[in-house]
Amino acid sequence: MTEYLIVVALIAVAAIGVYTLLGQTIRNQTAGLALEVSGQDAASAISGARSQANTAQSQAATRKGLDNYNADNR
């Protein structure tokens, strides 16, 4: 039972990390999809998703350690 709890905790931590990194991109893409399905123009939502994806990519490429742990929150 303990092993299952550890696996579930690791999956939860990984999901939180992925959502933190890509959350805004996913929300913009979902909004664009909803707008297109409803027959509206989703150019602004698609543009927002593109810019958030570029931001996520640049943040993923930076080295993170204890010396710059809280740098994004300043």
N, CA, C and O atoms as a Tripos MOL2 file, in Angstrom:
@<TRIPOS>MOLECULE
protein
  296   295    74     0     0
PROTEIN
NO_CHARGES

@<TRIPOS>ATOM
      1 N           0.8240   -1.1990    0.0000 N.3       1 MET1
      2 CA          0.0000    0.0000    0.0000 C.3       1 MET1
      3 C           0.8700    1.2670    0.0000 C.2       1 MET1
      4 O           0.5390    2.2620   -0.6450 O.2       1 MET1
      5 N           1.9610    1.2090    0.7180 N.am      2 THR2
      6 CA          2.8480    2.3680    0.7870 C.3       2 THR2
      7 C           3.4450    2.6790   -0.5810 C.2       2 THR2
      8 O           3.5930    3.8430   -0.9520 O.2       2 THR2
      9 N           3.7860    1.6310   -1.3260 N.am      3 GLU3
     10 CA          4.3550    1.8590   -2.6570 C.3       3 GLU3
     11 C           3.3630    2.5690   -3.5710 C.2       3 GLU3
     12 O           3.7490    3.4390   -4.3510 O.2       3 GLU3
     13 N           2.0980    2.2040   -3.4780 N.am      4 TYR4
     14 CA          1.0760    2.8500   -4.2950 C.3       4 TYR4
     15 C           0.9220    4.3210   -3.9250 C.2       4 TYR4
     16 O           0.7400    5.1680   -4.8000 O.2       4 TYR4
     17 N           0.9950    4.6220   -2.6490 N.am      5 LEU5
     18 CA          0.9070    6.0200   -2.2160 C.3       5 LEU5
     19 C           2.0900    6.8280   -2.7350 C.2       5 LEU5
     20 O           1.9290    7.9800   -3.1390 O.2       5 LEU5
     21 N           3.2720    6.2280   -2.7250 N.am      6 ILE6
     22 CA          4.4550    6.9260   -3.2330 C.3       6 ILE6
     23 C           4.3260    7.1630   -4.7380 C.2       6 ILE6
     24 O           4.6570    8.2460   -5.2210 O.2       6 ILE6
     25 N           3.8550    6.1780   -5.4720 N.am      7 VAL7
     26 CA          3.6820    6.3260   -6.9240 C.3       7 VAL7
     27 C           2.6470    7.4020   -7.2320 C.2       7 VAL7
     28 O           2.8530    8.2320   -8.1180 O.2       7 VAL7
     29 N           1.5370    7.3880   -6.5030 N.am      8 VAL8
     30 CA          0.4990    8.4020   -6.7170 C.3       8 VAL8
     31 C           1.0400    9.7900   -6.3930 C.2       8 VAL8
     32 O           0.7430   10.7450   -7.1100 O.2       8 VAL8
     33 N           1.8190    9.9190   -5.3390 N.am      9 ALA9
     34 CA          2.4050   11.2160   -4.9740 C.3       9 ALA9
     35 C           3.3700   11.6930   -6.0530 C.2       9 ALA9
     36 O           3.3760   12.8780   -6.3860 O.2       9 ALA9
     37 N           4.1830   10.8010   -6.6040 N.am     10 LEU10
     38 CA          5.1110   11.1940   -7.6610 C.3      10 LEU10
     39 C           4.3760   11.6240   -8.9270 C.2      10 LEU10
     40 O           4.7680   12.5900   -9.5810 O.2      10 LEU10
     41 N           3.3230   10.9120   -9.2640 N.am     11 ILE11
     42 CA          2.5270   11.2940  -10.4320 C.3      11 ILE11
     43 C           1.8790   12.6530  -10.2050 C.2      11 ILE11
     44 O           1.8260   13.4740  -11.1220 O.2      11 ILE11
     45 N           1.3850   12.9000   -8.9950 N.am     12 ALA12
     46 CA          0.7630   14.1930   -8.6920 C.3      12 ALA12
     47 C           1.7810   15.3230   -8.7900 C.2      12 ALA12
     48 O           1.4760   16.3820   -9.3400 O.2      12 ALA12
     49 N           2.9690   15.1160   -8.2710 N.am     13 VAL13
     50 CA          4.0100   16.1540   -8.3420 C.3      13 VAL13
     51 C           4.3940   16.4150   -9.7960 C.2      13 VAL13
     52 O           4.5770   17.5670  -10.1900 O.2      13 VAL13
     53 N           4.5180   15.3590  -10.5920 N.am     14 ALA14
     54 CA          4.8440   15.5360  -12.0090 C.3      14 ALA14
     55 C           3.7330   16.2770  -12.7380 C.2      14 ALA14
     56 O           4.0130   17.1430  -13.5670 O.2      14 ALA14
     57 N           2.4820   15.9540  -12.4460 N.am     15 ALA15
     58 CA          1.3540   16.6330  -13.0950 C.3      15 ALA15
     59 C           1.3080   18.1070  -12.7120 C.2      15 ALA15
     60 O           1.0210   18.9590  -13.5540 O.2      15 ALA15
     61 N           1.5850   18.4080  -11.4690 N.am     16 ILE16
     62 CA          1.6080   19.8110  -11.0240 C.3      16 ILE16
     63 C           2.7190   20.5670  -11.7460 C.2      16 ILE16
     64 O           2.5180   21.7060  -12.1670 O.2      16 ILE16
     65 N           3.8810   19.9480  -11.8920 N.am     17 GLY17
     66 CA          4.9870   20.5850  -12.5930 C.3      17 GLY17
     67 C           4.6800   20.8570  -14.0510 C.2      17 GLY17
     68 O           4.9800   21.9380  -14.5580 O.2      17 GLY17
     69 N           4.0870   19.8930  -14.7260 N.am     18 VAL18
     70 CA          3.7290   20.0700  -16.1420 C.3      18 VAL18
     71 C           2.6600   21.1400  -16.2840 C.2      18 VAL18
     72 O           2.7360   21.9770  -17.1840 O.2      18 VAL18
     73 N           1.6750   21.1220  -15.4150 N.am     19 TYR19
     74 CA          0.6070   22.1230  -15.5070 C.3      19 TYR19
     75 C           1.1350   23.5170  -15.1920 C.2      19 TYR19
     76 O           0.6920   24.4960  -15.7920 O.2      19 TYR19
     77 N           2.0740   23.6170  -14.2610 N.am     20 THR20
     78 CA          2.6660   24.9140  -13.9540 C.3      20 THR20
     79 C           3.4300   25.4540  -15.1650 C.2      20 THR20
     80 O           3.3700   26.6460  -15.4690 O.2      20 THR20
     81 N           4.1370   24.5760  -15.8410 N.am     21 LEU21
     82 CA          4.9300   25.0030  -16.9900 C.3      21 LEU21
     83 C           4.0680   25.3230  -18.2010 C.2      21 LEU21
     84 O           4.3340   26.2960  -18.9070 O.2      21 LEU21
     85 N           3.0380   24.5200  -18.4520 N.am     22 LEU22
     86 CA          2.2590   24.6490  -19.6830 C.3      22 LEU22
     87 C           0.8040   25.0560  -19.4560 C.2      22 LEU22
     88 O           0.0160   25.0340  -20.4020 O.2      22 LEU22
     89 N           0.4290   25.4210  -18.2520 N.am     23 GLY23
     90 CA         -0.9680   25.6970  -17.9370 C.3      23 GLY23
     91 C          -1.6010   26.7980  -18.7650 C.2      23 GLY23
     92 O          -2.7030   26.6310  -19.2870 O.2      23 GLY23
     93 N          -0.9160   27.9180  -18.8870 N.am     24 GLN24
     94 CA         -1.4720   29.0400  -19.6350 C.3      24 GLN24
     95 C          -1.6010   28.6940  -21.1150 C.2      24 GLN24
     96 O          -2.5660   29.0960  -21.7650 O.2      24 GLN24
     97 N          -0.6420   27.9570  -21.6470 N.am     25 THR25
     98 CA         -0.7090   27.5310  -23.0430 C.3      25 THR25
     99 C          -1.9110   26.6310  -23.2810 C.2      25 THR25
    100 O          -2.6270   26.7820  -24.2710 O.2      25 THR25
    101 N          -2.1270   25.6920  -22.3620 N.am     26 ILE26
    102 CA         -3.2680   24.7800  -22.4880 C.3      26 ILE26
    103 C          -4.5840   25.5450  -22.4080 C.2      26 ILE26
    104 O          -5.5110   25.2580  -23.1640 O.2      26 ILE26
    105 N          -4.6750   26.5130  -21.5020 N.am     27 ARG27
    106 CA         -5.9070   27.3090  -21.3910 C.3      27 ARG27
    107 C          -6.1630   28.1110  -22.6570 C.2      27 ARG27
    108 O          -7.3030   28.1830  -23.1150 O.2      27 ARG27
    109 N          -5.1220   28.7190  -23.2370 N.am     28 ASN28
    110 CA         -5.2940   29.4890  -24.4740 C.3      28 ASN28
    111 C          -5.6920   28.6010  -25.6420 C.2      28 ASN28
    112 O          -6.5300   28.9880  -26.4570 O.2      28 ASN28
    113 N          -5.1010   27.4150  -25.7320 N.am     29 GLN29
    114 CA         -5.4650   26.5110  -26.8230 C.3      29 GLN29
    115 C          -6.8980   26.0190  -26.6680 C.2      29 GLN29
    116 O          -7.6190   25.8930  -27.6580 O.2      29 GLN29
    117 N          -7.3140   25.7420  -25.4500 N.am     30 THR30
    118 CA         -8.6920   25.3140  -25.2110 C.3      30 THR30
    119 C          -9.6750   26.4340  -25.5420 C.2      30 THR30
    120 O         -10.7390   26.1870  -26.1090 O.2      30 THR30
    121 N          -9.3140   27.6600  -25.1860 N.am     31 ALA31
    122 CA        -10.1780   28.8000  -25.5060 C.3      31 ALA31
    123 C         -10.2710   28.9880  -27.0190 C.2      31 ALA31
    124 O         -11.3500   29.2680  -27.5410 O.2      31 ALA31
    125 N          -9.1520   28.8350  -27.7270 N.am     32 GLY32
    126 CA         -9.1690   28.9420  -29.1840 C.3      32 GLY32
    127 C         -10.0180   27.8660  -29.8280 C.2      32 GLY32
    128 O         -10.7420   28.1320  -30.7870 O.2      32 GLY32
    129 N          -9.9360   26.6590  -29.3090 N.am     33 LEU33
    130 CA        -10.7470   25.5630  -29.8220 C.3      33 LEU33
    131 C         -12.2300   25.8340  -29.6000 C.2      33 LEU33
    132 O         -13.0470   25.6010  -30.4910 O.2      33 LEU33
    133 N         -12.5780   26.3250  -28.4130 N.am     34 ALA34
    134 CA        -13.9820   26.6280  -28.1180 C.3      34 ALA34
    135 C         -14.5060   27.7490  -29.0120 C.2      34 ALA34
    136 O         -15.6480   27.6950  -29.4690 O.2      34 ALA34
    137 N         -13.6810   28.7600  -29.2630 N.am     35 LEU35
    138 CA        -14.1030   29.8530  -30.1380 C.3      35 LEU35
    139 C         -14.3080   29.3800  -31.5700 C.2      35 LEU35
    140 O         -15.2840   29.7640  -32.2130 O.2      35 LEU35
    141 N         -13.4040   28.5560  -32.0720 N.am     36 GLU36
    142 CA        -13.5360   28.0570  -33.4380 C.3      36 GLU36
    143 C         -14.7590   27.1560  -33.5890 C.2      36 GLU36
    144 O         -15.4530   27.2200  -34.6030 O.2      36 GLU36
    145 N         -15.0270   26.3210  -32.5910 N.am     37 VAL37
    146 CA        -16.1880   25.4420  -32.6560 C.3      37 VAL37
    147 C         -17.4820   26.2510  -32.6490 C.2      37 VAL37
    148 O         -18.4640   25.8660  -33.2830 O.2      37 VAL37
    149 N         -17.4790   27.3790  -31.9270 N.am     38 SER38
    150 CA        -18.6820   28.2060  -31.8710 C.3      38 SER38
    151 C         -18.8150   29.1200  -33.0870 C.2      38 SER38
    152 O         -19.7850   29.8710  -33.1870 O.2      38 SER38
    153 N         -17.8510   29.0670  -34.0190 N.am     39 GLY39
    154 CA        -17.9490   29.8450  -35.2460 C.3      39 GLY39
    155 C         -17.3240   31.2170  -35.1620 C.2      39 GLY39
    156 O         -17.5260   32.0350  -36.0590 O.2      39 GLY39
    157 N         -16.5740   31.4960  -34.1150 N.am     40 GLN40
    158 CA        -15.9390   32.7990  -33.9510 C.3      40 GLN40
    159 C         -14.4770   32.7110  -34.3680 C.2      40 GLN40
    160 O         -13.9340   31.6240  -34.5640 O.2      40 GLN40
    161 N         -13.8460   33.8840  -34.5000 N.am     41 ASP41
    162 CA        -12.4330   33.9410  -34.8520 C.3      41 ASP41
    163 C         -11.6020   33.7630  -33.5890 C.2      41 ASP41
    164 O         -11.8300   34.4550  -32.5970 O.2      41 ASP41
    165 N         -10.6540   32.8570  -33.6140 N.am     42 ALA42
    166 CA         -9.8360   32.5590  -32.4450 C.3      42 ALA42
    167 C          -8.3950   33.0110  -32.6270 C.2      42 ALA42
    168 O          -7.4950   32.4570  -31.9960 O.2      42 ALA42
    169 N          -8.1600   33.9950  -33.4690 N.am     43 ALA43
    170 CA         -6.7950   34.4350  -33.7480 C.3      43 ALA43
    171 C          -6.1010   34.9510  -32.4900 C.2      43 ALA43
    172 O          -4.9140   34.6880  -32.2940 O.2      43 ALA43
    173 N          -6.8120   35.6760  -31.6420 N.am     44 SER44
    174 CA         -6.1740   36.2100  -30.4290 C.3      44 SER44
    175 C          -5.8260   35.0970  -29.4490 C.2      44 SER44
    176 O          -4.7710   35.1490  -28.8160 O.2      44 SER44
    177 N          -6.6830   34.0980  -29.3090 N.am     45 ALA45
    178 CA         -6.3930   32.9800  -28.4140 C.3      45 ALA45
    179 C          -5.2330   32.1460  -28.9410 C.2      45 ALA45
    180 O          -4.4040   31.6700  -28.1650 O.2      45 ALA45
    181 N          -5.1720   31.9680  -30.2540 N.am     46 ILE46
    182 CA         -4.0750   31.2110  -30.8550 C.3      46 ILE46
    183 C          -2.7610   31.9790  -30.6880 C.2      46 ILE46
    184 O          -1.7210   31.3830  -30.4060 O.2      46 ILE46
    185 N          -2.8130   33.2810  -30.8610 N.am     47 SER47
    186 CA         -1.6260   34.1100  -30.6670 C.3      47 SER47
    187 C          -1.1650   34.0500  -29.2130 C.2      47 SER47
    188 O           0.0330   33.9610  -28.9430 O.2      47 SER47
    189 N          -2.1070   34.0980  -28.2830 N.am     48 GLY48
    190 CA         -1.7600   33.9920  -26.8670 C.3      48 GLY48
    191 C          -1.1470   32.6480  -26.5380 C.2      48 GLY48
    192 O          -0.1920   32.5770  -25.7650 O.2      48 GLY48
    193 N          -1.6810   31.5770  -27.1110 N.am     49 ALA49
    194 CA         -1.1150   30.2450  -26.8870 C.3      49 ALA49
    195 C           0.3000   30.1520  -27.4390 C.2      49 ALA49
    196 O           1.1730   29.5350  -26.8280 O.2      49 ALA49
    197 N           0.5250   30.7650  -28.5950 N.am     50 ARG50
    198 CA          1.8540   30.7410  -29.2040 C.3      50 ARG50
    199 C           2.8610   31.4780  -28.3220 C.2      50 ARG50
    200 O           3.9700   30.9870  -28.1090 O.2      50 ARG50
    201 N           2.4880   32.6400  -27.8120 N.am     51 SER51
    202 CA          3.4220   33.4000  -26.9810 C.3      51 SER51
    203 C           3.6790   32.7010  -25.6540 C.2      51 SER51
    204 O           4.8070   32.7150  -25.1600 O.2      51 SER51
    205 N           2.6490   32.0870  -25.0650 N.am     52 GLN52
    206 CA          2.8490   31.3570  -23.8170 C.3      52 GLN52
    207 C           3.7160   30.1180  -24.0420 C.2      52 GLN52
    208 O           4.5160   29.7650  -23.1750 O.2      52 GLN52
    209 N           3.5730   29.4560  -25.1850 N.am     53 ALA53
    210 CA          4.4120   28.2980  -25.4890 C.3      53 ALA53
    211 C           5.8700   28.7180  -25.6420 C.2      53 ALA53
    212 O           6.7710   28.0090  -25.1950 O.2      53 ALA53
    213 N           6.1050   29.8700  -26.2720 N.am     54 ASN54
    214 CA          7.4740   30.3710  -26.4010 C.3      54 ASN54
    215 C           8.0560   30.7090  -25.0370 C.2      54 ASN54
    216 O           9.2290   30.4360  -24.7820 O.2      54 ASN54
    217 N           7.2510   31.2990  -24.1580 N.am     55 THR55
    218 CA          7.6970   31.6060  -22.8010 C.3      55 THR55
    219 C           8.0310   30.3310  -22.0410 C.2      55 THR55
    220 O           9.0500   30.2630  -21.3540 O.2      55 THR55
    221 N           7.1720   29.3170  -22.1630 N.am     56 ALA56
    222 CA          7.4220   28.0390  -21.4870 C.3      56 ALA56
    223 C           8.7020   27.3960  -22.0030 C.2      56 ALA56
    224 O           9.4570   26.8070  -21.2300 O.2      56 ALA56
    225 N           8.9490   27.5070  -23.3030 N.am     57 GLN57
    226 CA         10.1630   26.9230  -23.8710 C.3      57 GLN57
    227 C          11.3990   27.6350  -23.3490 C.2      57 GLN57
    228 O          12.3860   26.9810  -23.0110 O.2      57 GLN57
    229 N          11.3670   28.9550  -23.2760 N.am     58 SER58
    230 CA         12.5360   29.6850  -22.7880 C.3      58 SER58
    231 C          12.7540   29.4290  -21.3010 C.2      58 SER58
    232 O          13.9000   29.3630  -20.8560 O.2      58 SER58
    233 N          11.6900   29.2860  -20.5270 N.am     59 GLN59
    234 CA         11.8390   28.9860  -19.1030 C.3      59 GLN59
    235 C          12.3630   27.5740  -18.8910 C.2      59 GLN59
    236 O          13.1040   27.3250  -17.9410 O.2      59 GLN59
    237 N          11.9860   26.6530  -19.7630 N.am     60 ALA60
    238 CA         12.4630   25.2780  -19.6330 C.3      60 ALA60
    239 C          13.9430   25.1770  -19.9650 C.2      60 ALA60
    240 O          14.6290   24.2840  -19.4690 O.2      60 ALA60
    241 N          14.4410   26.0820  -20.7970 N.am     61 ALA61
    242 CA         15.8420   26.0340  -21.2000 C.3      61 ALA61
    243 C          16.7700   26.6610  -20.1640 C.2      61 ALA61
    244 O          17.9810   26.4560  -20.2370 O.2      61 ALA61
    245 N          16.2460   27.4120  -19.2110 N.am     62 THR62
    246 CA         17.1040   28.0490  -18.2220 C.3      62 THR62
    247 C          17.4260   27.0750  -17.0980 C.2      62 THR62
    248 O          16.6150   26.2270  -16.7270 O.2      62 THR62
    249 N          18.6280   27.2230  -16.5710 N.am     63 ARG63
    250 CA         19.0560   26.3720  -15.4700 C.3      63 ARG63
    251 C          18.4180   26.8690  -14.1900 C.2      63 ARG63
    252 O          18.4370   28.0650  -13.9000 O.2      63 ARG63
    253 N          17.8600   25.9590  -13.4340 N.am     64 LYS64
    254 CA         17.2400   26.3340  -12.1720 C.3      64 LYS64
    255 C          17.9640   25.6290  -11.0490 C.2      64 LYS64
    256 O          18.2290   24.4290  -11.1100 O.2      64 LYS64
    257 N          18.2740   26.3840  -10.0420 N.am     65 GLY65
    258 CA         18.9410   25.8460   -8.8620 C.3      65 GLY65
    259 C          18.5340   26.6630   -7.6520 C.2      65 GLY65
    260 O          17.6270   27.4920   -7.7250 O.2      65 GLY65
    261 N          19.1940   26.4300   -6.5650 N.am     66 LEU66
    262 CA         18.8460   27.1670   -5.3530 C.3      66 LEU66
    263 C          19.2450   28.6350   -5.4340 C.2      66 LEU66
    264 O          18.6600   29.4700   -4.7440 O.2      66 LEU66
    265 N          20.2370   28.9650   -6.2690 N.am     67 ASP67
    266 CA         20.6570   30.3620   -6.3840 C.3      67 ASP67
    267 C          19.6360   31.2290   -7.1130 C.2      67 ASP67
    268 O          19.5930   32.4350   -6.8710 O.2      67 ASP67
    269 N          18.8080   30.6620   -8.0010 N.am     68 ASN68
    270 CA         17.7940   31.4520   -8.7120 C.3      68 ASN68
    271 C          16.4050   30.8130   -8.5850 C.2      68 ASN68
    272 O          15.5830   30.9160   -9.4950 O.2      68 ASN68
    273 N          16.1560   30.1640   -7.4690 N.am     69 TYR69
    274 CA         14.9090   29.4200   -7.2730 C.3      69 TYR69
    275 C          13.6870   30.3040   -7.3820 C.2      69 TYR69
    276 O          12.7040   29.9020   -8.0050 O.2      69 TYR69
    277 N          13.7060   31.4850   -6.8060 N.am     70 ASN70
    278 CA         12.5410   32.3570   -6.7600 C.3      70 ASN70
    279 C          12.6470   33.5160   -7.7520 C.2      70 ASN70
    280 O          11.9750   34.5330   -7.5810 O.2      70 ASN70
    281 N          13.4670   33.3790   -8.7700 N.am     71 ALA71
    282 CA         13.7100   34.4910   -9.6990 C.3      71 ALA71
    283 C          12.4810   34.8480  -10.5200 C.2      71 ALA71
    284 O          12.3070   36.0200  -10.8550 O.2      71 ALA71
    285 N          11.6220   33.8950  -10.8580 N.am     72 ASP72
    286 CA         10.4540   34.1890  -11.6710 C.3      72 ASP72
    287 C           9.3490   34.8960  -10.9090 C.2      72 ASP72
    288 O           8.4260   35.4350  -11.5200 O.2      72 ASP72
    289 N           9.4250   34.9020   -9.5970 N.am     73 ASN73
    290 CA          8.3680   35.4960   -8.7820 C.3      73 ASN73
    291 C           8.6950   36.9080   -8.3250 C.2      73 ASN73
    292 O           7.9590   37.4780   -7.5190 O.2      73 ASN73
    293 N           9.7560   37.4700   -8.8120 N.am     74 ARG74
    294 CA         10.1150   38.8340   -8.3970 C.3      74 ARG74
    295 C           9.5080   39.8450   -9.2980 C.2      74 ARG74
    296 O           9.7030   41.0450   -9.1000 O.2      74 ARG74
@<TRIPOS>BOND
     1     1     2 1
     2     2     3 1
     3     3     4 2
     4     3     5 am
     5     5     6 1
     6     6     7 1
     7     7     8 2
     8     7     9 am
     9     9    10 1
    10    10    11 1
    11    11    12 2
    12    11    13 am
    13    13    14 1
    14    14    15 1
    15    15    16 2
    16    15    17 am
    17    17    18 1
    18    18    19 1
    19    19    20 2
    20    19    21 am
    21    21    22 1
    22    22    23 1
    23    23    24 2
    24    23    25 am
    25    25    26 1
    26    26    27 1
    27    27    28 2
    28    27    29 am
    29    29    30 1
    30    30    31 1
    31    31    32 2
    32    31    33 am
    33    33    34 1
    34    34    35 1
    35    35    36 2
    36    35    37 am
    37    37    38 1
    38    38    39 1
    39    39    40 2
    40    39    41 am
    41    41    42 1
    42    42    43 1
    43    43    44 2
    44    43    45 am
    45    45    46 1
    46    46    47 1
    47    47    48 2
    48    47    49 am
    49    49    50 1
    50    50    51 1
    51    51    52 2
    52    51    53 am
    53    53    54 1
    54    54    55 1
    55    55    56 2
    56    55    57 am
    57    57    58 1
    58    58    59 1
    59    59    60 2
    60    59    61 am
    61    61    62 1
    62    62    63 1
    63    63    64 2
    64    63    65 am
    65    65    66 1
    66    66    67 1
    67    67    68 2
    68    67    69 am
    69    69    70 1
    70    70    71 1
    71    71    72 2
    72    71    73 am
    73    73    74 1
    74    74    75 1
    75    75    76 2
    76    75    77 am
    77    77    78 1
    78    78    79 1
    79    79    80 2
    80    79    81 am
    81    81    82 1
    82    82    83 1
    83    83    84 2
    84    83    85 am
    85    85    86 1
    86    86    87 1
    87    87    88 2
    88    87    89 am
    89    89    90 1
    90    90    91 1
    91    91    92 2
    92    91    93 am
    93    93    94 1
    94    94    95 1
    95    95    96 2
    96    95    97 am
    97    97    98 1
    98    98    99 1
    99    99   100 2
   100    99   101 am
   101   101   102 1
   102   102   103 1
   103   103   104 2
   104   103   105 am
   105   105   106 1
   106   106   107 1
   107   107   108 2
   108   107   109 am
   109   109   110 1
   110   110   111 1
   111   111   112 2
   112   111   113 am
   113   113   114 1
   114   114   115 1
   115   115   116 2
   116   115   117 am
   117   117   118 1
   118   118   119 1
   119   119   120 2
   120   119   121 am
   121   121   122 1
   122   122   123 1
   123   123   124 2
   124   123   125 am
   125   125   126 1
   126   126   127 1
   127   127   128 2
   128   127   129 am
   129   129   130 1
   130   130   131 1
   131   131   132 2
   132   131   133 am
   133   133   134 1
   134   134   135 1
   135   135   136 2
   136   135   137 am
   137   137   138 1
   138   138   139 1
   139   139   140 2
   140   139   141 am
   141   141   142 1
   142   142   143 1
   143   143   144 2
   144   143   145 am
   145   145   146 1
   146   146   147 1
   147   147   148 2
   148   147   149 am
   149   149   150 1
   150   150   151 1
   151   151   152 2
   152   151   153 am
   153   153   154 1
   154   154   155 1
   155   155   156 2
   156   155   157 am
   157   157   158 1
   158   158   159 1
   159   159   160 2
   160   159   161 am
   161   161   162 1
   162   162   163 1
   163   163   164 2
   164   163   165 am
   165   165   166 1
   166   166   167 1
   167   167   168 2
   168   167   169 am
   169   169   170 1
   170   170   171 1
   171   171   172 2
   172   171   173 am
   173   173   174 1
   174   174   175 1
   175   175   176 2
   176   175   177 am
   177   177   178 1
   178   178   179 1
   179   179   180 2
   180   179   181 am
   181   181   182 1
   182   182   183 1
   183   183   184 2
   184   183   185 am
   185   185   186 1
   186   186   187 1
   187   187   188 2
   188   187   189 am
   189   189   190 1
   190   190   191 1
   191   191   192 2
   192   191   193 am
   193   193   194 1
   194   194   195 1
   195   195   196 2
   196   195   197 am
   197   197   198 1
   198   198   199 1
   199   199   200 2
   200   199   201 am
   201   201   202 1
   202   202   203 1
   203   203   204 2
   204   203   205 am
   205   205   206 1
   206   206   207 1
   207   207   208 2
   208   207   209 am
   209   209   210 1
   210   210   211 1
   211   211   212 2
   212   211   213 am
   213   213   214 1
   214   214   215 1
   215   215   216 2
   216   215   217 am
   217   217   218 1
   218   218   219 1
   219   219   220 2
   220   219   221 am
   221   221   222 1
   222   222   223 1
   223   223   224 2
   224   223   225 am
   225   225   226 1
   226   226   227 1
   227   227   228 2
   228   227   229 am
   229   229   230 1
   230   230   231 1
   231   231   232 2
   232   231   233 am
   233   233   234 1
   234   234   235 1
   235   235   236 2
   236   235   237 am
   237   237   238 1
   238   238   239 1
   239   239   240 2
   240   239   241 am
   241   241   242 1
   242   242   243 1
   243   243   244 2
   244   243   245 am
   245   245   246 1
   246   246   247 1
   247   247   248 2
   248   247   249 am
   249   249   250 1
   250   250   251 1
   251   251   252 2
   252   251   253 am
   253   253   254 1
   254   254   255 1
   255   255   256 2
   256   255   257 am
   257   257   258 1
   258   258   259 1
   259   259   260 2
   260   259   261 am
   261   261   262 1
   262   262   263 1
   263   263   264 2
   264   263   265 am
   265   265   266 1
   266   266   267 1
   267   267   268 2
   268   267   269 am
   269   269   270 1
   270   270   271 1
   271   271   272 2
   272   271   273 am
   273   273   274 1
   274   274   275 1
   275   275   276 2
   276   275   277 am
   277   277   278 1
   278   278   279 1
   279   279   280 2
   280   279   281 am
   281   281   282 1
   282   282   283 1
   283   283   284 2
   284   283   285 am
   285   285   286 1
   286   286   287 1
   287   287   288 2
   288   287   289 am
   289   289   290 1
   290   290   291 1
   291   291   292 2
   292   291   293 am
   293   293   294 1
   294   294   295 1
   295   295   296 2
@<TRIPOS>SUBSTRUCTURE
     1 MET1         2 RESIDUE 1 A MET
     2 THR2         6 RESIDUE 1 A THR
     3 GLU3        10 RESIDUE 1 A GLU
     4 TYR4        14 RESIDUE 1 A TYR
     5 LEU5        18 RESIDUE 1 A LEU
     6 ILE6        22 RESIDUE 1 A ILE
     7 VAL7        26 RESIDUE 1 A VAL
     8 VAL8        30 RESIDUE 1 A VAL
     9 ALA9        34 RESIDUE 1 A ALA
    10 LEU10       38 RESIDUE 1 A LEU
    11 ILE11       42 RESIDUE 1 A ILE
    12 ALA12       46 RESIDUE 1 A ALA
    13 VAL13       50 RESIDUE 1 A VAL
    14 ALA14       54 RESIDUE 1 A ALA
    15 ALA15       58 RESIDUE 1 A ALA
    16 ILE16       62 RESIDUE 1 A ILE
    17 GLY17       66 RESIDUE 1 A GLY
    18 VAL18       70 RESIDUE 1 A VAL
    19 TYR19       74 RESIDUE 1 A TYR
    20 THR20       78 RESIDUE 1 A THR
    21 LEU21       82 RESIDUE 1 A LEU
    22 LEU22       86 RESIDUE 1 A LEU
    23 GLY23       90 RESIDUE 1 A GLY
    24 GLN24       94 RESIDUE 1 A GLN
    25 THR25       98 RESIDUE 1 A THR
    26 ILE26      102 RESIDUE 1 A ILE
    27 ARG27      106 RESIDUE 1 A ARG
    28 ASN28      110 RESIDUE 1 A ASN
    29 GLN29      114 RESIDUE 1 A GLN
    30 THR30      118 RESIDUE 1 A THR
    31 ALA31      122 RESIDUE 1 A ALA
    32 GLY32      126 RESIDUE 1 A GLY
    33 LEU33      130 RESIDUE 1 A LEU
    34 ALA34      134 RESIDUE 1 A ALA
    35 LEU35      138 RESIDUE 1 A LEU
    36 GLU36      142 RESIDUE 1 A GLU
    37 VAL37      146 RESIDUE 1 A VAL
    38 SER38      150 RESIDUE 1 A SER
    39 GLY39      154 RESIDUE 1 A GLY
    40 GLN40      158 RESIDUE 1 A GLN
    41 ASP41      162 RESIDUE 1 A ASP
    42 ALA42      166 RESIDUE 1 A ALA
    43 ALA43      170 RESIDUE 1 A ALA
    44 SER44      174 RESIDUE 1 A SER
    45 ALA45      178 RESIDUE 1 A ALA
    46 ILE46      182 RESIDUE 1 A ILE
    47 SER47      186 RESIDUE 1 A SER
    48 GLY48      190 RESIDUE 1 A GLY
    49 ALA49      194 RESIDUE 1 A ALA
    50 ARG50      198 RESIDUE 1 A ARG
    51 SER51      202 RESIDUE 1 A SER
    52 GLN52      206 RESIDUE 1 A GLN
    53 ALA53      210 RESIDUE 1 A ALA
    54 ASN54      214 RESIDUE 1 A ASN
    55 THR55      218 RESIDUE 1 A THR
    56 ALA56      222 RESIDUE 1 A ALA
    57 GLN57      226 RESIDUE 1 A GLN
    58 SER58      230 RESIDUE 1 A SER
    59 GLN59      234 RESIDUE 1 A GLN
    60 ALA60      238 RESIDUE 1 A ALA
    61 ALA61      242 RESIDUE 1 A ALA
    62 THR62      246 RESIDUE 1 A THR
    63 ARG63      250 RESIDUE 1 A ARG
    64 LYS64      254 RESIDUE 1 A LYS
    65 GLY65      258 RESIDUE 1 A GLY
    66 LEU66      262 RESIDUE 1 A LEU
    67 ASP67      266 RESIDUE 1 A ASP
    68 ASN68      270 RESIDUE 1 A ASN
    69 TYR69      274 RESIDUE 1 A TYR
    70 ASN70      278 RESIDUE 1 A ASN
    71 ALA71      282 RESIDUE 1 A ALA
    72 ASP72      286 RESIDUE 1 A ASP
    73 ASN73      290 RESIDUE 1 A ASN
    74 ARG74      294 RESIDUE 1 A ARG
